[in-house]
Amino acid sequence: MNAAGLIFSNIHDTTIPELTRTRTMASLPFGCRYRLVDFALSNLVNAGITKVGIITHNNYKSLLEHLGSGRDWDLEREVGGIKILPPFITSYENASSDRVYSSRLEALIAVMSFISECSEEHMVLSDCDVICNIDLAEVIEKHAERGADITIVTKRISPKKLHLTPRVTVVRADGDGRICDFAEYTSEDGRKNEIEVSMNIMIAKKYYLIKLIEDAVAHGYTSFEHQLIGQRLGEDRFFAFGHGGYYALVNRLESYYRCSLELLDPEVRRRLFGIPDRPVMTRMLNLPPTKYMTGARVANSLVADGCVIEGMVENSIVFRGVRVGRGATVRNCVLLDDTYVGEGAELYCVVTDRDVLIKDGRRLSGHETLPFFIGKGVSV
C-alpha cells in the first residue's frame, strides 16, 4: 500500500480526564484485553500499511510498554515499522524549541521531518478516540480514484446517540461526496435528522499535507480543520467517505462505559472483531486461564484471562487479573486490570481503573448514565 500512517495518541486526553490522568487516550484499556490504539493500528496494518508514526505528548509510558517493538502488529521491521514521535515542537523558526504541542496543527508541524521523509504518496491521519474496524485500503483506493486532496471518513448517525458527546464535527457533502461544509455539533443543537459526523480519520496526499503545514507556519494558523481545510472548501478537492460498519466515539467517561457494555451484544462483537480478513491485533500476554471457583456465577459478561471469580458477575466487562471475592456481586460494571473486589461487596454501574481495592462488604452504586468511578490504585 502506497501510504504511511500517523496516529495522534494524546489529542483528546482532556475529554476523559478520569482515565487519562496517568495514560494517553491511545493506551486506554478497552474490551478486556485491548487498548484504543489497537483499533487505529490494526486498521492501518490490515490495509497493508507498514510505516506508522505515533505522535506522543505526555504520560506515554504505558503506551510504549504496550507497543514494544511492534511485533504483535507485524511492525517489527528493518524498513518502516512503528516510529514513536516525541512531543516537542521543532518548527521552522525554532528548531530547538522544547515547547510541547497543544493542537493537531502544532503536532503536525512537530513531525514535519517524519512526513517529509516518507516516500509514500498518501498519509493516513487517525485519532485514538474512535472504535471501528474499517477497510482503509478501500478508502485509499477511492481517495486516489477521485483525485482527492483530502478524504475524511464519516459516519451517518442519529443525534440521539450523541447525547453523551460534548461535540463532534458534522460534515455536509454533495451527491458526488465532495465536502461542501463542516461545523462543530453539540448536543444542544437540537437536530432530529441523521447527521454525517467525522470519524477523525483522514487520508491526504503527502505533498498536499506538506503544503498545508507550510502555509500554516507562514500565516501563523492554529486550527487545522477550520483555518486550513475550512478556508479551502470551495477551491481544493475534499471528499467524504461513508463508513457503514460499527462506530463508537470515546470522549467522556459515560461514553466509555456505554461503549464497553455494548460489547455484550454479540452483533456488536461480530461487527468489530468478527471480520475474518481484518483482525484487531493487540499485545499478547502469557496469563493462566480464569478460575471459576465453587459458588461462582457469571452471566452475560466478558471475562479476560488471569482472573479468579468466586462471586456473581452479571452484564459486566472484566479485565485481566481481576479477583471477585466469595459472596460478592458485580452488575453492569467495567473492572480494569488487577481490581480486587472483596468478599460480600456489592457493585452496580461501577468503573474501576487498574489496581483498585474494594474491601469486604462495601456497597457502591452508580447509574447507567453516570457510572461510579474509582481511580487507579485507590482503596475503598
C-alpha positions, 0 to 999 in steps of 0.5 A: 500500500502506497501510504504511511500512517500517523496516529495522534495518541494524546489529542483528546486526553482532556475529554476523559480526564478520569482515565487519562490522568496517568495514560494517553487516550491511545493506551486506554484499556478497552474490551478486556484485553485491548487498548484504543490504539489497537483499533487505529493500528490494526486498521492501518496494518490490515490495509497493508500499511507498514510505516506508522508514526505515533505522535506522543505528548505526555504520560506515554509510558504505558503506551510504549510498554504496550507497543514494544517493538511492534511485533504483535502488529507485524511492525517489527521491521528493518524498513518502516515499522512503528516510529514513536514521535516525541512531543516537542515542537521543532518548527521552522523558526525554532528548531530547538524549541522544547515547547510541547504541542497543544493542537493537531496543527502544532503536532503536525508541524512537530513531525514535519521531518517524519512526513517529509521523509516518507516516500509514500504518496498518501498519509493516513491521519487517525485519532485514538478516540474512535472504535471501528474496524474499517477497510482503509485500503478501500478508502485509499483506493477511492481517495486516489480514484477521485483525485482527492486532496483530502478524504475524511471518513464519516459516519451517518448517525442519529443525534440521539446517540450523541447525547453523551458527546460534548461535540463532534464535527458534522460534515455536509457533502454533495451527491458526488461526496465532495465536502461542501461544509463542516461545523462543530455539533453539540448536543444542544443543537437540537437536530432530529435528522441523521447527521454525517459526523467525522470519524477523525480519520483522514487520508491526504496526499503527502505533498498536499499535507506538506503544503498545508503545514507550510502555509500554516507556519507562514500565516501563523494558523492554529486550527487545522480543520477550520483555518486550513481545510475550512478556508479551502472548501470551495477551491481544493478537492475534499471528499467524504467517505461513508463508513457503514460498519460499527462506530463508537466515539470515546470522549467522556467517561459515560461514553466509555462505559456505554461503549464497553457494555455494548460489547455484550451484544454479540452483533456488536462483537461480530461487527468489530472483531468478527471480520475474518480478513481484518483482525484487531491485533493487540499485545499478547500476554502469557496469563493462566486461564480464569478460575471459576471457583465453587459458588461462582456465577457469571452471566452475560459478561466478558471475562479476560484471562488471569482472573479468579471469580468466586462471586456473581458477575452479571452484564459486566466487562472484566479485565485481566487479573481481576479477583471477585471475592466469595459472596460478592456481586458485580452488575453492569460494571467495567473492572480494569486490570488487577481490581480486587473486589472483596468478599460480600461487596456489592457493585452496580454501574461501577468503573474501576481503573487498574489496581483498585481495592474494594474491601469486604462488604462495601456497597457502591452504586452508580447509574447507567448514565453516570457510572461510579468511578474509582481511580487507579490504585485507590482503596475503598 
